[in-house]
Each structure stands twice: as structure tokens, then as C-alpha cells.
């Protein structure tokens, strides 16, 4: 699986291939947050509850997380471009099914399951291809800056675009919009050339895939039961932890026997990568958790409609966009640790400002300063975290580490929605205080991310990557 010199793509070709990859990350992140502003519309149209819509959102993020490692592994067997196109097709079918869904069950099938499976197939190739096409640290940082920036913008702009479409047409049209973007990506993908040939002889670890997916599903679904059934919550979380422990024991024994596991244990022996993965998880947990909390608060407590809720998120979108535009330049000037720590500090400051201003003023403007800071903070640290992880491993392990990296990030997204949403739905106190409590819990988790970032290497990134 070693890349030969002749397979290196010229810079112009690599940049052309970057467009569909970045758009794919945008639409998948958009799908994770745009439903937040449709809570009232969907619940009324499909005769369900806020908790039902929260479940659909969380299951979508969870399916992505649970299948991202298997999806990354399949890229070696099927080829990166083939997985990318297959994922786009499955995602597009799911979007169209969601648009015509008559009830919550069909919506979960289309949005949560099919779109989730499609995303798990198409996202690992995005990061693997980017790593293989851009070799030096500067160009790779710029490429990751564009992709992760588009992901952050998609997540932050999801409420605004979703709100405009929902208010102007219907929430169903938002899924048609996704399907149209998928068609555009498929057309643009004709320029993509896979630098490495697929290897159909590589075996797929079905048992490992089942154990890892089952463990993650039980873990997150257990958190969702916190406001409904404490006994079931403990049962699911315990089952999830046991399955994850069995998974690691299984892949370790498989590796010792000389068989290829779903996930190489050697990936988890890289101290720097492990810390960066933790920061990735918490970054997306904060972004999606804050998005859900603020969206639910505006619609349920303040009575905002979809477009009003979406407009409130504009500062976060602008913040992520601004930070992403400067990502490559900042990476060249500062150590990755410095950028990640600064991002967490800025995000935490944004949460504090958000809590203070929203309590002091009963106006939409109270959300602007805090969301702007949160957008800048998240945007500043998304690229460095991804770059640290992907650059820590050689080409042979890019499929595995890309799947693990995206799994950890999407697990963070699903945990953010599950944890924050559970606090709100539980109604432990008044609506205003439940909102504040959810934000405080997210801030505490953000502090853990800041602590993890503090232990990253302090040296500035080298000009050349170790992945050659």
C-alpha cells in the first residue's frame, strides 16, 4: 500500500479534487445541526415530541460514529473513491426518503439510518485522500483547514440555512436541498483519482465491527434514557462499556494471532494522537451540544420560529469561517498545542459570555457575542487537531486512523446532543435554569478538553510531514 512517486498528483489537480471532498464534509455536518431549528415544525407535522426529534438527531450522529471505523477499514478493500461514491448514493436516498416521511419512524430510517450509513462510508475517504494528496505540512494544513472549516461552517450554518428553507418552504425541502447538494458532489467527483489501488483480498473484521458499533450505540442510547428510565440507562451504559471492553480484548487477541483486526491496537499507543483525539471529541461535543441547547431554548422557551433561530446562529458561522480562513497561516506560525488551547479558552469564554448576557437581556442580541467567540474558538482548533492525528501515522494506517478519527469526532457530536438534550428534556429545574445547567455542564467538559490539549507537544509543526 506504499505510494509510488508516479502517483503524486500535481497541486492543481489536488486542489480540484478538494472541492467535492470539502462539500461532502459540509453537507454531512449541515445534516447534523439543521434539524435543530425544525424541532417544533417536525414535532407538529409528524405528531411527535421534542424528545422524538432529539432522538432522530442523536441516532443520526450515533450511526455515523458507530460505523465510521468499519467505513474507514472498507476503504482499503473497496477503494477510497468507490466508498466515497457509494456513501453519497446511500446518503442521497436517505435524504429523499426523509423528505417524504409520513411519521417519525420513516424519518429515523431515512435521516438517522441511511444518511448515517452514507456518511460513515463517504467521510473516511475525505480525510484519507486529503492526507495522501497533500504531503507537506503547510499544504496539508491548508487542505484540512478548508475541509474542517467547511465542516464547522456546515454545523454552524445548518440552523440558518435550515431555518430559511423551513420558514420559506417546508422542513421537508431542507432534505431535498441535501439531495441536490449530493448530486452536485457526485458530478464534481469525476475529477477524483484514488492515489492507491484497492485491495479486495483484505479481510473485513465483522465481529469487531459488530462489537464496536454495539458498544457505542448502547453507551449513547443509555445517556438518552437518563430523563426517562434510570434502570434502563444504567443497563445500557453498562452493556455498552462491556461491549467496548470486549471489543478491545478481541482485536488485541486477533492482532496477536497475526490476523488483521478492525482497529490496530498500535494506533492507541501514540500518546500525541490520543490526546488530539480527545480534543477532537470534545470540540464536536461542544459545537453540537451548544447548537442543540441554544436552538431548543430559543424555540421552546423564547418561542422563536425556525428562521429567527437560524439567524441567531449567524455569529457562530462567521466566527468559524473567519478562523478557518486563517487556519493554514496560523498553523505555520504557531504550535498546534497553542492553537488548540487558545481555541478551547476562547470557546469557554464564549459560553461564559453567553450565560451572562442571555440572563441579563431578553433579546436575540444577547446571543451574538458569546456565539461569535464560540465560533472563533471552535474554528481555530478543528484543523490543528485533525492535522496532529492524521500526520502521526504512515500511509498504511491512514484508512484505520481516518475511521477512528471521524468515529471519535462524531461520537462527540452525538454525545453533545445526547448530554445537553437530556438535561433540557429532563426538566430538572425551570426552563431558564435547565438551559444554564446544560451550558455549565458543556463548559466543564470543555475544561477537560483544555487540559488534554495542555499535554500535547509544544513544538511548532515541521515543514515536512512524517507521512511520506
N, C-alpha and C positions, 0 to 999 in steps of 0.2 A: 504494500500500500504506500510505498515511497514515491513521491512525486519526482518525475524526471525533469531535467532542465527544459526540455521542449514543451512541457505542459504549462509553463508560466504564461499567463495571459498578459498582453500589453495593457498599460494603465488605462487607455481609453476604453478598451473592451471591458475591463473590470468595472470601470465606473458605470458603463451602460448596463451591466448586469446587476449593479447595485440598486437600480431604480425599482424593479419588481420585488426585490428582497426587502427593501425598506417599506414599500407599500404593503407588503404582506404582514410585516410586523405592526404597521399602523392599524390595519383593519382588524387584526386579532386583538390588539389592545383596546381598540374602539369598542369591540363587541363585549369586552369585559366590563365597561363602565356606562355605555349609552343607555342600558336598561334602567339605570338608577333614576333617571328623570321620568321614566314611564310607569313608575310604581302605581300611581293612582289610576292611570288610564288602563293599564293591563289588568289590574285587580278588578276594576269595574266591568271591563269588556268581557273578561273570562270568568267572572263571578268567583274570584278567589280573594286572598288576603295579602297584606304586605309581607307576611311571613312566607306565603307561597311564592311570591315574586323573588324574595330574598333567596329562597331555596333554589329556584331556577338559575339565578346569577351565580350562586356558590357552586352548584353542581357543574356548571359550565367551566368555571375556573378549576374545579377539582378534577374533572375528567382530563383537562389539559395537563395538570400536574401529575396525575396518576399514570398517564400514558406517554409522557414526554421521554422518559428513559427508554422504554421499548421503541418509541418512534426514532430516537437518535440511533439506536442499535440497528434498526432496519435500513438506515441509510447506507450502511456498509454492504448489506446484502442486495438491496434493490437499486442502489444508486441515489445520489442526492437529488438530482433533477427529477427523477421518476417519483420519489417520495413527495417532493415539493408539489408537483402537478397533481398527484393523487390526493394530497391533502386539500388542495384548492377545490377540486371537484366535489369531494365529500363535504367540505365547508359550504360550498355554494348550494348544494342540495339541502343542507340543513337550514340555511338562511331562507330559502324559498318555502320550505315546509313550515318554518316559524311564522312567515308572513301570512299563511292561510290557516294557522292553528285555530281550531274551534274551542279548545279548552287548555287548561294548564298542562295536562299530560302530554299533549301533542307538542306544545311549546317546549317542554323539557326535552322531548325526543329530538326536535329539530335544533333548538338552540343549545341546550346543555349537552346532549349526547353527540349528535352528528357534527355540529360546529366544534365541539370539544375534541372529538377524534380527528377531524380535519386539521385543526390547529396543531395537535400533537405530531401529526405527520409532516406538516409543512414548516414549522418553526425551527426544528433542529437543523435542517439543510440551510436555512438562512445564515445561521452562525457558523456552520462548518464551511460553507462556501466562502463566506467573508474572510475567515481565517486562512483558507487556502489561497485565495486570490490576492490578498494584501499581506506582504511578507515583512516589511519593515514596520517598526512600532508606530512611526508617525502616520503613515498612510492607513494602517490598521486602526489606529485610534480615531482617525477621521471617519473611516468607514463605520466603525462601531458607534461613533458619535451620531452619525446620520441615522443608523438603524435604531439604536436605543432611544435616540431623540424622537424619531417618528413613533416609537412605541409609547414613550411618555406623552407625546402630544396626542396620540390616539386615545390614551386613557383619560387625559385631562380634557380633551375637546369632545370626547364622547357625550357628556351631558349637554354641551352646547349644540352640537350637530343633531344629536338625538332629540333635543328639545325643539329645535327649529322644525325638524321633519314631523315630529309628533303633533305639534301645535298647528303647523301649516297643512298637514295632510292627515296622517294617522301613525300610530306607533308601528303598524304593520309595514308602512312604507320604509321605515328605518331598516328593516330586514331586506327589503328589495334593494335599497341603497347598498347594503353589504354585498348582495349577489352581483350587482353591477360592477362594483369595485373588483370583485373576484374575476369577472370576465376580462376586465382591463389588465389585471395582473397576468392572467393566462396568456393573453396576446403578447404582452411585453416579455414574457418568459421564453419566447422563442430564441432570444439572444443568449440565454444561459447555456454555458458549456461546463460540464462536470469535469474538473481537473483530474479526477481519479476514476478509474473504471469500477463498476460494481463487482462484488464477489459473491455470486449465487451459492457458492459452496459453503459459505459461513453459516453455521447453525444458529438458530434462534432459541434462546432460553425461555421457553413458555412457562415453566414452573416459576422461575424468578420473576417474570413479568406479572404473573397472577398474584404472587406473594406481595410484591411491592405495591401494585395497584390496590389490592385488597386492604393492605395496611393503611395507606394514605386515605382511602375512601372512609374506612371506619373511623379514623382519627378525626377528620374534619366533620363528618356527619355526627359524631359524638358531641362535638362542640356545639353544633346546631340544636342539639336536644337539651342544652343547659336551661332553657327557659320553659321547657315542656315536660321532660321526664328525666329526673336526676338519675334514677336507676339505670335507664337505658343509656344515658350519657356515659356513666362510668363503665358500663358493659362494652359499649362501642369503642371508647378510648382505650380501655384495657386490651380489647381484642386487636385494635389497630397497632398498639405498641408491641404486642406479642408477635403479630404477623411481620412487622418490620424487623424485630429481633431474629425471627426465624429466617427471614429473607437474607440478612447479613451472614448468618451462620451457613445458610445453604450456598450462597455464592462463594463464600470462603472455602467451603469443602470442595465445591466444583472446581475452583481455581487450583487448589492443592492437587486435585486428581488430573490436572492437565487439560481440563475441558474449558471452553470459553464461556464465562458467566455473562449474565445480563449486564452486570456492572463490576468492573475490576476493583478489588479492594485497594489496589495500589493508588487509585485516584484519591482515596481518602487519607493517604499518608502524606499528602502535600499540605504542609501547615499553612502556607500562604494562600493556597487555593481554598482551603476550608474556611479560613477567616473571610475571604472575599465572598464565598457562597453565603455565609451568614449575613453579610451586609446586603447582598442581592435580595435575599429572602425578606429582610426587614424593610428594605426600600419599597418593594412592591406591596408588602403588607400595609405600610403607612399610606402609600398612594391610594390603593383601592379601599382601605378602611376609612380614610378621611373622606374619600369621594362618596362612599355609601352613607356615612353618618351625616354629612352636610346635606346631601340630596334628600334623605329621609326627613331630616329636621325641617328643611325648607318646605317640603310638600305636606307633611303630616302635621307639623306644629304651626308653621307660618302660613300655610295654605297657598303656596306658590304653585303656578302651573308649570308644565314641562319646559317651556321656553324661558320663563323667568328663572327657573332653577339652573338651566344651562348657561344663561348669561352670567350668573353669579360666578361660574367656574372659569370665565374668560381670563382672569388674572393668573390662575394656576397654569393655564395653557400657554399664556405669554411668557410666564416665568420659565417653564420647561423649554420652550422654543429658544428663548434667549440664551439659556445655559447650554443647550445642545449645540447652538451655532458656534460657541466658543470652546467646545469640548476638546477638539484637537489641539488648539493653541494652548489651552490650559494644561493638557497632558504633557506637552513638550516643555513647559516651563516649571511645572510643579510635580512633586512626587504623588503617586496615586493615593497614598495614605492621606496626604494633606487635602486632596480634593474630596475624598470620601468623608473624612472627618468634618471638613467645612460644610459639606452638603447636609450631614446629619445635624450639625449645630444650627444651620440656617432653617432646616425643616422644623426642629424643635422650637426655635424662636417663633416661627410662623404659627405653630399650634398654640403657643402661649399668647401671642397677639390675637389670634382668632378667639380664644376663650375670653379674653379681657374685653375686646371690642364688641363681640356679639352680646355679652352680658350687659355692657354699658349702653349700647344703642340698638333700638329696634328698627333697623334699616338694613337694606341689602348692602349698602356701602361698608357696613361694619365687617363684611367678609373679605373685602378687597385686599387690605394689607397682609393679612395672615395667609390667604391663598396664594398671593404673589410670592411671598417668602417660601412657602412650601413648594411651589413650582420651581423656583430657582434652586432650592436645596436639593430636591429630587433629581432635577435635570443635571445638576453638577456632578452627581455621584453615580448615575446609572452607567455611563460609559467607562469610567475607571474600574469599577467592579467587574464588569464583563471582560474588559481587557486583561485584568490580572488573572482571571480564571482561564480564559481561552489561551493565553500566551504561556501558561505554566506547563503545557503538555505538548508532545510531538504530534505529528500528523496522524500516526497510527491510532491515537486515542481521541481524536477530535470528535468522532461520532459519539463516543461514550460521554466525554466531558460536556459536549454541547447538550446532549439529552439531560444529563444530570443538572447542568446549569439552568436550563429552562424549566426543569421539574422543580427545582428549588425556588425559582422566581415565581412560577405560577402557584406553587404551594403557598408562598407568601401572599399572593393575591387572594386566594380562596380563604386563607386564614384571616386576612384582614377583613373581608366581608363577613365571614362567619363570626369572628370575635366581636367586632363592632356592632354588627347587626343583632347579635344575640343580646348584647347589653341593652340596645334600644328596645327590642321587642319584648324583653323580659319585664320592662316596666318596673324596675326595682325602686324607682322614685318618680318624681314629676317629670314630664317630658323635657323641660329645660335642663334639669339636673341629670337626667339619663344621657342627654347629649354631652354635657360636660364630663360625665363619668367615662363615657366611651372615648372621648378625646384624651382624657388623662391616661387611660389605660394604653392608648396608642403611643402617647408621649413616653411612658415608662418603657415600652418595647423599643422605641426609638433610642432611648438612652443605652439599651443593651447593644444596639447596632453601633452606636458611637464608641462604646467600649471595645467591641470586636475590631473596629477599624483602627483603634489606637495601637493594636498589636501587629498591624501589617508592617512590612518592611518600609523603612523611611527613605530609602534611596530613590532618586529620580529614575524614571524609566530609561532604559538604554535605547540607543538609536535603532539597534537591530534586535529583533525578537529572537528568542531561543527556538522558535518554531520555524525551522528552515527545511 
